[in-house]
Amino acid sequence: MMYYSAENMALTQMAITEPIMTITLKLHA
């Protein structure tokens, strides 16, 4: 499971980070 987990975790992190970045930009705008 670990071999595919690293790639999956990177995709998950991107999916989580992108909306947070968008919300942060909107709050600071």
Biopython code that builds the backbone (N, CA, C, O; Angstrom):
import numpy as np
from Bio.PDB.StructureBuilder import StructureBuilder

atoms = [
    (1, "MET", "N", (0.828, -1.201, 0.000)),
    (1, "MET", "CA", (0.000, 0.000, 0.000)),
    (1, "MET", "C", (0.874, 1.267, 0.000)),
    (1, "MET", "O", (0.498, 2.284, -0.583)),
    (2, "MET", "N", (2.022, 1.199, 0.647)),
    (2, "MET", "CA", (2.873, 2.378, 0.757)),
    (2, "MET", "C", (3.342, 2.892, -0.603)),
    (2, "MET", "O", (3.517, 4.096, -0.789)),
    (3, "TYR", "N", (3.547, 1.975, -1.554)),
    (3, "TYR", "CA", (4.120, 2.386, -2.835)),
    (3, "TYR", "C", (3.201, 3.331, -3.591)),
    (3, "TYR", "O", (3.679, 4.223, -4.292)),
    (4, "TYR", "N", (1.891, 3.154, -3.462)),
    (4, "TYR", "CA", (0.971, 4.051, -4.166)),
    (4, "TYR", "C", (0.504, 5.176, -3.253)),
    (4, "TYR", "O", (-0.075, 6.164, -3.704)),
    (5, "SER", "N", (0.765, 5.007, -1.973)),
    (5, "SER", "CA", (0.292, 5.980, -0.987)),
    (5, "SER", "C", (0.988, 7.335, -1.162)),
    (5, "SER", "O", (0.359, 8.379, -0.989)),
    (6, "ALA", "N", (2.264, 7.323, -1.498)),
    (6, "ALA", "CA", (3.000, 8.582, -1.635)),
    (6, "ALA", "C", (2.403, 9.425, -2.754)),
    (6, "ALA", "O", (2.201, 10.627, -2.583)),
    (7, "GLU", "N", (2.121, 8.808, -3.893)),
    (7, "GLU", "CA", (1.538, 9.543, -5.015)),
    (7, "GLU", "C", (0.138, 10.014, -4.646)),
    (7, "GLU", "O", (-0.249, 11.144, -4.946)),
    (8, "ASN", "N", (-0.613, 9.136, -3.993)),
    (8, "ASN", "CA", (-1.978, 9.472, -3.603)),
    (8, "ASN", "C", (-1.974, 10.623, -2.613)),
    (8, "ASN", "O", (-2.838, 11.498, -2.670)),
    (9, "MET", "N", (-1.013, 10.626, -1.714)),
    (9, "MET", "CA", (-0.944, 11.673, -0.701)),
    (9, "MET", "C", (-0.630, 13.025, -1.354)),
    (9, "MET", "O", (-1.157, 14.057, -0.936)),
    (10, "ALA", "N", (0.225, 13.012, -2.374)),
    (10, "ALA", "CA", (0.560, 14.252, -3.068)),
    (10, "ALA", "C", (-0.677, 14.815, -3.758)),
    (10, "ALA", "O", (-0.922, 16.021, -3.712)),
    (11, "LEU", "N", (-1.457, 13.943, -4.397)),
    (11, "LEU", "CA", (-2.681, 14.393, -5.063)),
    (11, "LEU", "C", (-3.680, 14.912, -4.041)),
    (11, "LEU", "O", (-4.344, 15.923, -4.268)),
    (12, "THR", "N", (-3.782, 14.220, -2.923)),
    (12, "THR", "CA", (-4.715, 14.646, -1.874)),
    (12, "THR", "C", (-4.295, 15.995, -1.316)),
    (12, "THR", "O", (-5.136, 16.860, -1.074)),
    (13, "GLN", "N", (-2.996, 16.177, -1.111)),
    (13, "GLN", "CA", (-2.507, 17.437, -0.552)),
    (13, "GLN", "C", (-2.811, 18.587, -1.507)),
    (13, "GLN", "O", (-3.199, 19.671, -1.072)),
    (14, "MET", "N", (-2.635, 18.351, -2.820)),
    (14, "MET", "CA", (-2.947, 19.382, -3.807)),
    (14, "MET", "C", (-4.431, 19.709, -3.774)),
    (14, "MET", "O", (-4.818, 20.876, -3.841)),
    (15, "ALA", "N", (-5.266, 18.670, -3.669)),
    (15, "ALA", "CA", (-6.712, 18.866, -3.665)),
    (15, "ALA", "C", (-7.151, 19.633, -2.423)),
    (15, "ALA", "O", (-8.137, 20.370, -2.460)),
    (16, "ILE", "N", (-6.417, 19.460, -1.320)),
    (16, "ILE", "CA", (-6.762, 20.160, -0.077)),
    (16, "ILE", "C", (-6.193, 21.580, -0.093)),
    (16, "ILE", "O", (-6.850, 22.528, 0.336)),
    (17, "THR", "N", (-4.969, 21.711, -0.590)),
    (17, "THR", "CA", (-4.287, 23.006, -0.539)),
    (17, "THR", "C", (-4.930, 24.021, -1.476)),
    (17, "THR", "O", (-5.035, 25.197, -1.128)),
    (18, "GLU", "N", (-5.363, 23.585, -2.663)),
    (18, "GLU", "CA", (-5.877, 24.533, -3.650)),
    (18, "GLU", "C", (-7.081, 25.319, -3.134)),
    (18, "GLU", "O", (-7.078, 26.546, -3.238)),
    (19, "PRO", "N", (-8.117, 24.669, -2.579)),
    (19, "PRO", "CA", (-9.252, 25.431, -2.044)),
    (19, "PRO", "C", (-8.858, 26.323, -0.875)),
    (19, "PRO", "O", (-9.404, 27.415, -0.714)),
    (20, "ILE", "N", (-7.915, 25.864, -0.061)),
    (20, "ILE", "CA", (-7.469, 26.689, 1.068)),
    (20, "ILE", "C", (-6.791, 27.949, 0.545)),
    (20, "ILE", "O", (-7.017, 29.039, 1.072)),
    (21, "MET", "N", (-5.964, 27.811, -0.485)),
    (21, "MET", "CA", (-5.297, 28.963, -1.073)),
    (21, "MET", "C", (-6.331, 29.927, -1.636)),
    (21, "MET", "O", (-6.217, 31.140, -1.462)),
    (22, "THR", "N", (-7.346, 29.381, -2.315)),
    (22, "THR", "CA", (-8.394, 30.213, -2.911)),
    (22, "THR", "C", (-9.146, 30.974, -1.833)),
    (22, "THR", "O", (-9.404, 32.169, -1.979)),
    (23, "ILE", "N", (-9.500, 30.288, -0.748)),
    (23, "ILE", "CA", (-10.226, 30.928, 0.355)),
    (23, "ILE", "C", (-9.355, 32.004, 0.996)),
    (23, "ILE", "O", (-9.831, 33.094, 1.312)),
    (24, "THR", "N", (-8.076, 31.687, 1.183)),
    (24, "THR", "CA", (-7.162, 32.649, 1.801)),
    (24, "THR", "C", (-7.051, 33.896, 0.939)),
    (24, "THR", "O", (-7.078, 35.013, 1.457)),
    (25, "LEU", "N", (-6.924, 33.715, -0.370)),
    (25, "LEU", "CA", (-6.820, 34.868, -1.265)),
    (25, "LEU", "C", (-8.092, 35.701, -1.204)),
    (25, "LEU", "O", (-8.028, 36.930, -1.225)),
    (26, "LYS", "N", (-9.243, 35.048, -1.129)),
    (26, "LYS", "CA", (-10.514, 35.773, -1.074)),
    (26, "LYS", "C", (-10.636, 36.548, 0.232)),
    (26, "LYS", "O", (-11.163, 37.660, 0.252)),
    (27, "LEU", "N", (-10.147, 35.958, 1.326)),
    (27, "LEU", "CA", (-10.230, 36.636, 2.619)),
    (27, "LEU", "C", (-9.322, 37.860, 2.643)),
    (27, "LEU", "O", (-9.661, 38.878, 3.245)),
    (28, "HIS", "N", (-8.167, 37.758, 1.986)),
    (28, "HIS", "CA", (-7.216, 38.860, 1.994)),
    (28, "HIS", "C", (-7.541, 39.904, 0.934)),
    (28, "HIS", "O", (-7.040, 41.026, 0.992)),
    (29, "ALA", "N", (-8.369, 39.543, -0.025)),
    (29, "ALA", "CA", (-8.688, 40.466, -1.119)),
    (29, "ALA", "C", (-9.497, 41.663, -0.612)),
    (29, "ALA", "O", (-9.853, 42.543, -1.396)),
]
sb = StructureBuilder()
sb.init_structure("model")
sb.init_model(0)
sb.init_chain("A")
sb.init_seg("    ")
for serial, (resi, resn, name, xyz) in enumerate(atoms, 1):
    if name == "N":
        sb.init_residue(resn, " ", resi, " ")
    sb.init_atom(name, np.array(xyz, "f"), 0.0, 1.0, " ", f" {name:<3s}", serial, name[0])
structure = sb.get_structure()
